[in-house]
């Protein structure tokens, strides 16, 4: 794989936050779900994911910058900073710079520690085949607002061994939230456990709803007649349309609560509310009779709506 920094379009001196921003921007652009059937895009997305797995993880990034792992996260053999061969090439001899006494002491201690495991364990240590956990992988998933707040399921390809899995998106998931899929990362070596997969959720904004905590907010236009005389109207919620009573003499900015029409809190199982903010709308076309009525009424019933009014 090419240099992870160049794949992500950042420099080696870029901050962790800049790397994350660049990854999110490119991952959204090259996401397979937004480019179905495009093999080049799938390949590019896989490269981005692998690159971010290396330099997006501070610990792995330090190892990569130090030359301890390659661009795919594989360790570069036996690495010690100060050793070099007679030819001046670091790492040409994997045992250069090691004291033989230290080497055999390590093997002896490992064998004693795993004595109950028999000779096979000692042989495994001698060959350098100790258990290593697999690398974690990262995935980006775009969701419509309603799917995120109501909860849903998605079948995704983690670009790992070509396996597709179905994941559950809990109700109330917010933009930027990361879901951990334990054991769905890369395979370990030497019998080590698999890594994890981390799915970052990106939620599309909705033209009708806004989420704050577990509560839903929506703006609703009403007619002058509905606001003054009161009415029963239909209101959209995340679960569908419901009826709501508008009290008489309501005004723009009046907020009405629909109890239990918000989002369920995953920890407490308590559901939030929906708040409907009214916006009184005048008719688009007003005839002379209507204007004459308003003029006559205002002359007889003047009132102030601004503090700086005379």
GIBEL-V391355 format. One record per pair of residues at least 4 apart in sequence whose ideal C-beta (glycine too) atoms are under 8 Angstrom apart, sorted by sequence separation. I is the first residue (numbers start at 1). J is the second residue. D is the distance in Angstrom with one decimal. If there is no record, write none. Layout:
i;j;d
I;J;D
I;J;D
This chain:
i;j;d
2;6;5.9
3;7;6.8
4;8;6.3
10;14;4.0
14;18;4.4
15;19;7.1
16;20;6.4
17;21;6.4
18;22;6.3
19;23;6.3
20;24;6.3
21;25;6.4
22;26;6.2
23;27;5.7
24;28;6.4
25;29;6.6
26;30;6.0
27;31;6.1
31;35;7.0
32;36;6.9
38;42;6.6
39;43;6.3
40;44;6.3
41;45;6.2
42;46;6.4
43;47;6.6
44;48;6.5
45;49;6.4
46;50;6.4
47;51;6.1
48;52;6.2
49;53;6.4
50;54;7.0
51;55;6.5
52;56;3.9
53;57;6.7
57;61;6.2
58;62;6.6
59;63;6.8
60;64;6.1
61;65;6.2
62;66;6.2
64;68;7.4
69;73;5.5
70;74;5.1
75;79;7.5
84;88;5.9
85;89;5.7
92;96;7.3
98;102;6.2
99;103;7.1
100;104;6.4
101;105;6.0
102;106;6.4
103;107;6.7
104;108;6.1
105;109;6.3
106;110;6.2
107;111;6.3
108;112;6.5
109;113;6.3
110;114;6.4
111;115;6.7
117;121;3.4
118;122;7.8
119;123;6.0
120;124;6.3
121;125;6.6
122;126;6.3
123;127;6.4
125;129;7.6
143;147;4.9
144;148;7.1
145;149;6.3
146;150;5.7
147;151;7.8
148;152;7.7
169;173;5.3
173;177;5.3
188;192;2.8
206;210;7.7
211;215;7.5
222;226;4.4
223;227;7.0
224;228;6.1
225;229;5.5
226;230;7.3
236;240;7.7
237;241;7.1
246;250;5.4
250;254;4.5
265;269;6.6
282;286;7.0
286;290;4.7
287;291;7.3
288;292;6.0
289;293;6.4
290;294;6.5
291;295;6.2
292;296;6.2
293;297;6.1
294;298;6.1
295;299;6.5
296;300;6.6
297;301;5.7
298;302;6.5
305;309;7.2
2;7;5.6
5;10;5.5
14;19;5.4
29;34;7.9
30;35;6.9
51;56;8.0
55;60;7.3
56;61;7.5
63;68;4.1
64;69;5.4
69;74;6.2
84;89;6.9
85;90;7.8
87;92;6.3
91;96;7.9
98;103;5.5
117;122;7.9
124;129;4.6
125;130;6.3
143;148;4.7
147;152;4.2
157;162;7.5
158;163;6.6
188;193;5.3
211;216;6.1
212;217;6.2
222;227;5.3
226;231;4.1
236;241;5.7
237;242;5.6
264;269;6.4
265;270;5.1
286;291;5.7
304;309;4.4
1;7;7.6
5;11;6.3
28;34;7.5
32;38;7.6
35;41;4.0
54;60;5.2
55;61;4.7
63;69;4.6
64;70;7.7
69;75;5.5
70;76;6.1
84;90;5.1
124;130;6.9
157;163;7.4
173;179;7.8
188;194;5.8
210;216;7.1
211;217;7.8
225;231;7.5
235;241;6.8
264;270;7.4
265;271;7.3
5;12;5.4
35;42;7.8
53;60;7.3
54;61;6.7
64;71;7.2
68;75;6.6
69;76;6.4
83;90;7.0
85;92;4.4
114;121;4.0
157;164;5.0
158;165;6.8
187;194;5.5
188;195;7.3
209;216;5.4
210;217;4.5
226;233;6.5
234;241;5.0
235;242;5.8
264;271;4.8
265;272;7.2
283;290;7.5
10;18;6.0
14;22;7.7
68;76;6.2
83;91;7.8
85;93;5.2
95;103;7.3
114;122;6.7
156;164;6.9
186;194;6.7
209;217;7.2
210;218;7.2
234;242;7.3
235;243;7.5
263;271;6.9
264;272;7.8
5;14;7.4
10;19;5.4
32;41;6.4
55;64;6.5
60;69;6.7
67;76;6.3
143;152;7.4
155;164;5.6
156;165;6.6
185;194;5.5
186;195;5.1
209;218;5.5
222;231;7.6
234;243;6.1
235;244;4.6
262;271;5.8
263;272;5.3
32;42;5.1
54;64;5.3
111;121;7.5
155;165;7.1
156;166;8.0
169;179;7.4
183;193;6.9
184;194;7.1
185;195;2.7
208;218;5.7
233;243;7.3
234;244;7.7
246;256;7.3
261;271;7.9
262;272;2.6
8;19;6.1
30;41;5.1
68;79;5.1
85;96;5.5
111;122;4.1
114;125;7.2
143;154;7.7
155;166;4.8
156;167;6.3
183;194;4.8
185;196;4.9
222;233;6.9
232;243;5.7
233;244;6.1
260;271;5.1
262;273;4.9
10;22;5.2
67;79;6.9
79;91;6.6
84;96;7.0
110;122;7.0
154;166;7.1
155;167;7.9
167;179;6.9
183;195;7.9
184;196;6.5
185;197;5.2
232;244;7.2
244;256;6.4
261;273;6.2
262;274;5.5
9;22;5.4
32;45;5.8
60;73;6.5
78;91;7.7
83;96;4.6
84;97;7.8
141;154;6.5
153;166;5.7
154;167;5.8
183;196;6.7
184;197;3.9
220;233;7.8
232;245;5.3
233;246;6.1
260;273;6.5
261;274;3.8
8;22;5.1
30;44;4.7
31;45;6.3
77;91;6.5
83;97;2.5
111;125;6.8
153;167;6.9
167;181;6.5
182;196;5.3
231;245;7.7
232;246;7.4
244;258;6.5
259;273;5.4
8;23;5.7
30;45;4.5
54;69;7.4
66;81;7.9
76;91;7.0
82;97;6.2
83;98;7.6
107;122;7.5
110;125;4.2
141;156;6.5
153;168;5.4
154;169;6.4
181;196;6.3
220;235;6.2
230;245;7.4
231;246;5.0
258;273;6.3
78;94;4.4
152;168;7.9
153;169;6.8
165;181;7.5
180;196;5.7
181;197;4.1
230;246;5.6
242;258;6.7
257;273;5.3
258;274;4.2
9;26;6.8
54;71;6.4
77;94;5.2
78;95;6.9
80;97;5.2
139;156;6.6
151;168;7.4
152;169;5.0
180;197;7.5
181;198;7.5
218;235;7.6
230;247;5.6
257;274;7.3
258;275;7.7
8;26;6.8
27;45;6.8
30;48;6.3
54;72;7.8
80;98;7.4
107;125;6.3
151;169;5.8
180;198;5.8
181;199;6.5
218;236;6.8
230;248;3.8
257;275;5.7
258;276;6.5
54;73;5.8
107;126;5.8
139;158;5.7
151;170;5.5
165;184;6.5
179;198;7.3
180;199;7.9
227;246;7.0
229;248;6.2
230;249;7.8
242;261;7.2
256;275;7.3
257;276;7.7
51;71;7.5
53;73;6.6
78;98;7.5
139;159;7.8
151;171;3.5
178;198;5.3
179;199;4.5
226;246;5.6
228;248;6.9
230;250;7.4
255;275;5.3
256;276;4.7
27;48;5.6
50;71;7.8
137;158;6.1
148;169;6.7
150;171;5.8
151;172;7.5
178;199;6.7
216;237;7.3
228;249;6.5
237;258;6.5
255;276;6.9
26;48;5.4
27;49;7.4
50;72;6.7
137;159;7.4
147;169;6.8
149;171;6.5
151;173;7.4
178;200;5.0
179;201;6.8
216;238;6.1
227;249;7.6
228;250;8.0
239;261;6.9
255;277;5.2
256;278;7.1
50;73;8.0
137;160;5.7
149;172;6.1
158;181;7.9
177;200;7.5
178;201;7.3
227;250;4.6
235;258;7.0
238;261;7.3
254;277;7.3
255;278;7.6
148;172;7.9
149;173;7.4
160;184;7.3
176;200;6.9
177;201;4.9
222;246;6.3
226;250;7.8
227;251;6.5
237;261;4.7
253;277;6.6
254;278;4.5
23;48;6.4
27;52;7.8
148;173;4.5
160;185;6.9
176;201;7.1
227;252;8.0
238;263;7.4
253;278;7.1
143;169;6.7
148;174;7.1
158;184;6.2
160;186;6.1
161;187;7.4
175;201;6.9
176;202;7.4
252;278;6.3
148;175;7.8
174;201;7.6
175;202;6.0
209;236;8.0
251;278;7.2
252;279;5.3
23;51;7.8
173;201;5.4
175;203;4.1
208;236;5.7
222;250;7.2
250;278;5.6
252;280;4.6
23;52;4.5
174;203;6.5
209;238;6.5
251;280;6.3
143;173;7.3
173;203;7.1
250;280;7.5
167;199;6.6
169;201;7.1
244;276;6.6
246;278;7.1
19;52;7.4
23;56;6.2
19;55;5.9
20;56;6.5
238;274;7.7
19;56;5.9
160;197;7.3
174;211;6.9
237;274;5.7
158;197;5.4
172;211;8.0
7;47;5.3
8;48;6.8
16;56;7.6
7;48;6.3
235;276;5.8
16;58;6.3
172;214;6.5
8;51;5.2
156;199;7.4
7;51;4.1
8;52;6.5
2;47;7.3
10;55;7.9
16;61;7.9
216;261;6.7
1;47;6.6
4;50;7.6
5;51;7.8
216;262;4.9
4;51;3.7
8;55;6.8
137;184;7.8
215;262;4.7
216;263;6.8
4;52;7.6
137;185;4.9
214;262;5.1
215;263;7.6
1;50;6.0
136;185;4.7
137;186;6.2
214;263;4.8
1;51;7.3
4;54;4.7
5;55;6.3
135;185;6.1
136;186;7.7
214;264;7.4
4;55;4.7
134;185;5.3
135;186;4.5
214;265;5.2
227;278;6.8
134;186;4.0
211;263;6.7
12;65;7.0
134;187;4.9
148;201;6.7
227;280;4.6
134;188;4.1
133;188;4.9
134;189;7.6
148;203;4.5
132;188;5.6
214;270;7.5
216;272;7.0
218;274;6.7
220;276;5.2
222;278;5.3
224;280;6.1
131;188;6.7
132;189;4.6
214;271;7.0
215;272;4.3
216;273;7.6
217;274;7.4
218;275;7.6
219;276;7.9
220;277;6.9
222;279;7.0
223;280;7.7
224;281;7.4
131;189;7.5
132;190;5.8
134;192;6.5
137;195;6.8
139;197;6.1
141;199;5.4
143;201;5.9
145;203;5.8
214;272;3.1
215;273;5.4
216;274;4.3
217;275;5.1
218;276;5.7
219;277;5.1
220;278;5.9
221;279;4.9
222;280;5.9
223;281;6.4
224;282;6.1
131;190;4.6
133;192;4.8
134;193;6.9
136;195;4.3
137;196;8.0
138;197;7.6
139;198;7.1
140;199;7.6
141;200;7.2
143;202;7.0
144;203;7.8
145;204;5.7
213;272;6.5
215;274;7.0
216;275;7.3
218;277;7.2
220;279;6.8
221;280;8.0
222;281;6.9
224;283;7.3
4;64;7.1
129;189;7.7
130;190;5.6
131;191;5.2
132;192;4.5
133;193;5.1
134;194;4.6
135;195;4.8
136;196;5.0
137;197;5.1
138;198;5.2
139;199;4.7
140;200;5.3
141;201;5.6
142;202;5.0
143;203;5.5
144;204;5.3
145;205;6.5
146;206;6.8
149;209;7.6
215;275;6.3
217;277;7.0
219;279;5.8
221;281;4.8
223;283;7.6
129;190;4.6
131;192;3.9
133;194;7.6
134;195;3.9
136;197;7.0
137;198;7.4
138;199;8.0
139;200;7.2
141;202;6.9
143;204;6.8
145;206;3.6
73;135;4.6
131;193;7.9
133;195;6.1
136;198;6.3
138;200;6.9
140;202;6.5
142;204;6.8
144;206;7.6
149;211;6.0
146;209;7.8
145;209;6.3
124;190;7.0
145;211;7.7
4;71;5.6
149;216;7.4
3;71;6.5
2;71;7.0
1;71;4.4
1;72;5.5
60;135;7.7
57;136;7.2
53;135;6.0
56;138;6.6
53;136;6.5
53;137;5.6
53;138;5.9
52;138;5.4
50;137;7.9
49;137;6.3
150;238;5.9
49;138;5.7
149;238;5.5
150;239;7.6
49;139;6.8
172;263;4.2
146;238;6.0
171;263;6.0
172;264;6.2
171;264;4.9
172;265;6.7
172;266;6.0
171;266;7.0
170;266;5.2
33;141;7.9
34;142;7.2
31;140;6.2
33;142;6.5
49;159;5.9
31;142;6.5
28;140;6.6
27;140;4.1
46;159;4.6
73;186;7.7
28;142;6.9
45;159;7.2
149;263;5.0
23;138;7.8
24;140;6.9
42;159;7.8
32;157;7.1
28;202;6.7
24;200;7.4
24;202;7.6
